[in-house]
Amino acid sequence: MAGTMIETLNAVEATEILRNVGLRISPETVRDGIQQGVFPFGDCVMSGGKVKWCYIYRNQLDRWIAEKEEVFT
């Protein structure tokens, strides 16, 4: 799939999107949730016991939001 780009967000950008759909959440909670496997829309790279990089995949985030909206509507 040459030429395909994976759209990623940082934790602050993802937090803003999640707040816009009604979640009270912080970037730290987004990072922690991804690291703990609670949020399935990203990956964290750890170094020395701390999050070094956190990749949040826009398509997976959008899909997760849509699934949650479906459950709660």
Helices and strands as residue ranges (DSSP letters): E 8-9, H 11-20, H 27-35, E 42-47, E 50-57, H 58-72
